[in-house]
């Protein structure tokens, strides 16, 4: 189901839900919980767990949609997790930065605002997200480009490449990293990816043979060992690595 269809469905349901406002919120929660209890008792534990996890995925989708609405289009996690700080603290003054998969441009804008003399280019292959990034931008030291990074001319070189929640969306990750190193000759690559060992439920989902990724477009969610092996195979060395908020954060540099 694509994003536009989801939005239409949510809008229709929002209209249908209007009459239910007459019930206090605690009553609505109690009714919903009662249905979940019924669902959890009508099948064997394995099937029940599978169904409850799939229901939880739907709930997570609603939570993230409402969180973005609460943040006027920008997810509050950007502020709560303070994860922009990791990128900012690892970028030197006067650097040229390429933010691959920049999305709505929140990370790129933070870097452009807080790193002295920096020039930032953000690129994304999602037109809707990129158009939003352009609309939100009021800075002269940042530019946003639409397209596939591997099809962009490699004539321009960058000191730093940012890959914030990008690698997990790529099937051939090692080859991808090797190509961007050749194309852009970065001195530093800053990476952020979701960690497999972030919660017992992730491993349980895998055991139940249902989706255990936090996003349906992911090809992998790395263990620390898997991440380190892939980075090494791509011709990078890890200069710094941290586990924060259930994610891997790393500063890497090409082996020369």
C-alpha positions in Angstrom: 0.0 0.0 0.0 1.6 3.3 -1.1 1.6 6.5 1.0 -1.1 8.3 -0.9 -3.5 5.3 -0.5 -2.7 5.2 3.2 -3.4 8.9 3.6 -6.8 8.6 1.8 -7.8 5.7 4.1 -6.8 7.6 7.2 -8.8 10.6 6.0 -11.9 8.5 5.4 -11.5 6.8 8.8 -11.1 10.2 10.5 -14.5 11.3 9.1 -16.1 8.0 10.2 -14.6 8.3 13.6 -16.2 11.7 14.4 -19.3 10.3 16.1 -17.1 8.3 18.5 -15.9 11.6 20.1 -19.0 11.5 22.3 -17.4 8.7 24.3 -14.7 9.6 26.8 -11.2 8.6 25.8 -10.9 6.0 28.6 -14.1 4.3 27.3 -12.7 4.1 23.8 -9.4 2.7 25.1 -11.3 0.1 27.2 -13.3 -1.0 24.2 -10.2 -1.3 22.0 -8.3 -3.2 24.7 -11.3 -5.6 25.1 -11.1 -6.5 21.4 -7.3 -7.1 21.7 -7.8 -9.4 24.7 -10.4 -11.3 22.7 -8.0 -11.6 19.8 -5.2 -12.8 22.1 -7.4 -15.6 23.5 -8.9 -17.2 20.4 -5.8 -18.9 19.0 -2.7 -20.7 20.1 0.1 -18.6 21.5 2.2 -18.6 18.3 -0.6 -17.5 16.1 -1.7 -15.0 18.7 1.8 -13.4 19.0 2.0 -13.1 15.2 -1.4 -11.3 15.0 -0.6 -9.0 18.0 2.8 -8.0 16.5 1.1 -7.2 13.1 -1.5 -5.1 15.0 1.3 -3.4 16.8 2.8 -2.5 13.4 -0.4 -0.7 12.5 -0.4 1.1 15.8 3.2 2.2 15.3 2.2 3.6 11.9 -0.5 5.7 13.5 1.9 6.9 16.3 4.5 8.0 13.8 1.8 9.7 11.6 0.4 11.6 14.7 3.9 12.4 15.9 4.8 14.1 12.6 1.5 16.0 12.7 2.4 17.1 16.3 5.7 18.3 15.0 4.1 20.2 12.1 5.5 17.8 9.6 8.8 17.1 11.3 9.0 14.0 13.6 9.7 15.0 17.2 12.4 12.2 17.4 14.8 14.7 15.7 14.7 16.9 18.8 14.1 14.2 21.5 17.0 12.0 20.3 19.3 14.9 19.6 20.8 12.7 16.9 21.7 15.7 14.7 24.4 16.5 17.3 26.4 13.3 16.4 26.7 14.5 12.8 27.4 18.1 13.7 30.1 17.2 16.2 31.9 15.0 13.6 32.0 17.7 10.8 34.9 20.2 10.8 34.4 23.9 10.0 34.5 24.8 6.3 33.7 21.3 5.1 31.6 20.3 2.1 28.9 17.8 3.0 26.7 15.5 1.0 23.6 14.2 2.8 22.5 11.2 0.8 18.8 10.3 1.3 18.2 13.6 3.0 14.4 13.2 3.2 12.7 16.3 4.5 16.2 17.9 5.0 16.1 18.2 8.8 19.7 16.8 9.3 21.1 18.8 6.4 19.6 22.0 7.8 21.0 21.4 11.3 24.5 20.9 9.8 24.2 24.0 7.7 23.1 26.1 10.6 25.6 24.9 13.2 28.8 24.1 11.5 30.8 27.2 10.6 31.6 27.8 6.9 30.0 24.5 5.9 28.3 24.0 2.5 25.7 21.2 2.4 24.1 19.4 -0.5 21.1 17.1 0.2 19.9 14.5 -2.3 16.8 12.3 -2.3 14.9 10.2 -4.9 11.5 10.9 -3.3 10.1 14.1 -4.9 7.5 14.7 -2.2 10.1 14.6 0.6 12.6 16.7 -1.4 10.0 19.4 -2.3 9.2 19.7 1.4 12.9 20.0 2.1 13.2 22.9 -0.4 10.1 24.6 1.0 11.5 24.5 4.6 14.9 25.8 3.5 15.9 29.4 4.1 19.6 28.9 4.2 22.1 30.0 1.5 24.7 27.4 2.3 22.5 24.4 1.5 21.2 23.0 -1.8 18.7 20.1 -2.4 18.9 17.9 -5.5 16.4 15.3 -6.7 17.7 12.1 -8.1 19.6 8.8 -7.7 23.0 9.5 -6.1 24.7 6.9 -8.4 23.5 8.7 -11.5 24.8 12.1 -10.3 28.0 13.4 -11.9 31.0 12.6 -9.6 32.9 15.7 -10.7 32.2 17.4 -7.4 34.0 16.0 -4.3 32.9 16.2 -0.7 34.7 16.1 2.6 31.9 14.4 4.4 29.1 12.1 3.3 26.1 11.6 5.7 24.2 8.3 5.5 21.5 8.7 8.1 19.1 5.7 8.0 20.0 5.0 4.4 22.1 1.8 4.2 19.3 -0.5 5.4 17.2 0.6 2.4 19.9 -0.7 0.0 20.3 -4.3 -1.0 23.9 -4.1 -2.3 25.3 -2.0 0.4 29.0 -2.9 0.1 29.0 -2.0 -3.6 27.0 1.1 -3.0 29.6 2.4 -0.5 32.5 1.5 -2.8 30.8 3.5 -5.6 30.2 6.6 -3.6 33.8 6.6 -2.4 35.0 6.5 -6.0 32.5 9.1 -7.1 33.0 11.7 -4.3 36.3 10.9 -2.6 35.1 11.6 0.9 37.5 11.9 3.9 34.7 10.9 6.3 31.5 8.9 6.1 29.0 9.3 8.9 26.6 6.4 9.2 23.4 5.7 11.3 21.5 2.4 11.0 18.9 0.6 13.1 20.4 -2.1 15.4 18.9 -5.6 15.3 19.6 -6.2 19.0 17.5 -3.2 20.1 14.7 -5.3 21.7 13.8 -8.9 22.4 10.7 -8.5 20.3 12.8 -8.1 17.2 14.4 -11.5 17.7 11.0 -13.0 18.5 9.5 -11.7 15.3 12.2 -13.3 13.4 11.6 -16.6 15.2 7.9 -16.3 14.3 8.9 -15.7 10.7 7.1 -12.4 10.4 8.5 -9.0 9.5 11.0 -7.8 12.1 12.1 -4.7 10.4 11.1 -1.2 11.6 10.3 -0.3 8.0 8.9 -2.5 5.3 11.5 -1.1 2.8 14.5 -2.3 4.8 16.7 -5.1 3.4 18.5 -5.5 6.7 18.7 -4.3 10.3 22.3 -5.0 11.3 23.8 -6.7 14.3 26.9 -4.8 15.4 29.0 -7.6 13.9 27.2 -7.5 10.6 27.7 -3.8 10.4 31.4 -3.9 11.2 31.9 -6.7 8.6 30.1 -4.7 5.8 32.0 -1.5 6.6 35.3 -3.4 6.4 34.3 -5.1 3.2 33.4 -1.8 1.6 37.0 -0.5 2.2 36.3 1.7 5.2 37.7 1.7 8.7 35.6 2.6 11.7 37.1 5.5 13.7 34.3 5.8 16.2 31.2 3.7 16.9 28.4 4.1 19.4 25.1 2.4 20.2 22.4 5.0 21.0 18.6 4.8 21.0 18.7 1.3 19.5 20.8 2.4 16.6 24.4 2.1 15.4 26.3 5.4 14.9 29.7 5.4 13.3 32.3 7.7 11.9 34.2 6.0 9.1 37.0 6.8 6.7 38.3 5.2 3.6 41.3 2.9 3.9 44.1 4.5 1.9 
